[in-house]
Amino acid sequence: MAGRRYKRKKKVSAFEDLYRWFLDVPVFAPMVVAAAVFAICALVLPASLHIYTGGWEQLGWILAALILIIGAGAQVGKVARRRLVASTHTLDDIAQRPWQDFERLMAEVFKLDGWAVSVVGTSARGRGDGGVDLILRRPGEAVAVQCKRVRGRVGVEKVRELQGALADFGALRGIFVTLGDFTQEAHDFATRRGMELITGPALVRMLPAAAAPSTEPEIPAPTCPTCGSPMLIRRSQRHGAFWGCDDYPHCHGWRTTDGPVPLPTPPAAKSDVGH
């Protein structure tokens, strides 16, 4: 829908802005901000206004406590996002998680690439994103990003929607990320407009966990103790890594990775490593 205009987002609260800022600064930043706010309320303002009452000091304590709580929440958010990036290896990992995690994952991936990232999509405030989920910034450059967690082919209409929203977010170009691919018409449109389309395979190559070389030595694959078929490395939440029969679920034979002795009760395999 070319020519369509999008309304800018309503301004979020100062506390929400502060939370997002704390996500990108060192861990001691909330303590510094809290101390500064307390000093202003308890010392600077009373001296400037010549009003020396306990109310200013109480206000300082309250604001400092709120800032420290927001800072603690931001630290928890940092840990959760790092774990999200470290545990994402494949497109299946992304597809099995809540759709909001896709935007958060891409925000962290672009941060690792040196961008300053603002989340403006539905994962930020639970409202419509107007065709844009992330804003990437570097000196002299702003890029709008749309994240579409679908396995099929994205049509040109969605790409046009992103193009039409660039000016409303002050972006010079757009990046569209999806788990699948794009129609040829979408590719042609993006080429003409200088936009970047990131397909599923390209997305996997961007993931730090997928790109990191394995430090584990190669282990020869054993044969199944039950049926003699080749075995694959599988994982379960309870048992971790183990050798599972390639003929699963028809055969439940398995072995530990430390030795050839099969355990009596097979764990429930979630997925094959590398799939």
TATARA-V439364 format. One record per backbone hydrogen bond with DSSP energy under -1.0 kcal/mol. NH is the residue of the N-H (numbers start at 1). CO is the residue of the C=O. If there is no record, write none. Layout:
NH:CO
NH:CO
This chain:
4:1
17:13
18:14
19:15
20:16
21:17
22:18
23:19
24:21
29:26
32:28
33:29
34:30
35:31
36:32
37:33
38:34
39:35
40:36
41:37
42:38
43:39
44:39
45:40
47:43
48:44
49:45
50:46
51:46
58:54
59:55
60:56
61:57
62:58
63:59
64:60
65:61
66:62
67:63
68:64
69:65
70:66
71:67
72:68
73:69
74:70
75:71
76:72
77:73
78:74
79:75
80:76
81:77
82:78
83:79
84:80
85:81
86:82
87:83
88:85
94:90
95:91
96:92
97:94
101:98
104:100
105:101
106:102
107:103
108:104
109:105
110:106
111:107
112:108
114:111
115:110
116:137
118:135
120:133
121:133
124:121
125:121
126:122
132:129
133:145
134:145
135:118
136:143
137:116
138:141
141:138
143:136
144:173
145:134
146:175
148:177
150:148
154:181
159:155
160:156
161:157
162:158
163:159
164:160
169:166
170:167
171:166
172:142
175:144
176:196
177:146
178:198
180:150
181:152
183:154
187:183
188:184
189:185
190:186
191:187
192:188
193:189
195:190
196:174
198:176
200:180
203:199
204:200
205:201
211:207
212:208
224:229
228:224
231:222
232:244
234:242
236:240
240:236
242:234
243:255
244:232
245:253
246:230
248:245
250:247
255:243
270:235
273:233
275:272
